[in-house]
Amino acid sequence: MDAVSLALDSREVTGKKVKRLRKAGLVPAVIHDHGKDSVNVQVDYQAAYHAYMQAGRHHPVQITANGKKYTALIKSVTRDPKYNALTHIVFNAIKANEKVEAEIPIHPRYAEGNEVSPAERAGLIVLTNLENVQVKALPKDLPDVVEYDGEKLVAVGDHVTVADLIIPADVEVETPAEHAVATVYEPSALQAANDAAGGTADEEDAANVEAEHESNAEEGTQKDELRPGGKEEKEDKSQGREPEKK
């Protein structure tokens, strides 16, 4: 992936007053810099959105703020629950010579000409149990995605675990190796489990979903800035579609 750059401006407005910034097309943000005092910043919405879509929470972002340059990862973003628009960003400054932890998206790899696994081509269902894997590496070694061989998913019961992921040599995996990534099910058996659950499939039979949670910070604090945006996003679900904004 090409380098992702973002220019940020100093921010004096904090707390609930940041809603004024959002109305002006700006996104409030904060930079955590290796235990130093956090830096309050703001950025144009469109620039922030495109940078986030490129970098996610695993690709380094080259930041310029207050005349200083940082290399950072996006630690978290907050979205408006109604319009899905970005409302707050937290950056973690990182050092080029120190390993960092990051969540990397997991993608299946298929044989040339195939778009799905053999199981799906046979009418079976493959459920994703894990969409991201936690890794540790130098910033320059962080991959944009990690893959697994989707052609191994053939029959009911076949599954892929973290141990089956294709991991670059300089990357350490933090997620337990036995954690399931994808599993093959018979459609009728999955439907029966869904019916038994009253129309809602149990987590053991469906993809794991990371729950979003709302901030309970007190009014007037920096964390309170998350409240107007609603919920902190634990993983990116927008997949390239820019949300509608008021």
Buried (B, 14 or more C-beta within 10 A) or exposed (E): EEEBEBEBEEBEBBBEEBBEBBEEEBBBBBBBBEEEEEBBBBBBBEBBBBBBBBBBBBBBBBBEBEEEEBBBBBBBBBBBEEEBBBBBBBBBBBEEEEBBBBBBBBEBEBEEEBEEBBBBEEEBBBBBBBBBBBBBBBBEBBBEBBBBBBBBBBEBEBBBBBEBBEBEEEBEBEBEEEBBBBBBBBEEEBBEBBEEEEEEBEEEBBEEEEEBEEBEBEEEEBBBBBBBBBBBBBEBEBEEEEEEEE
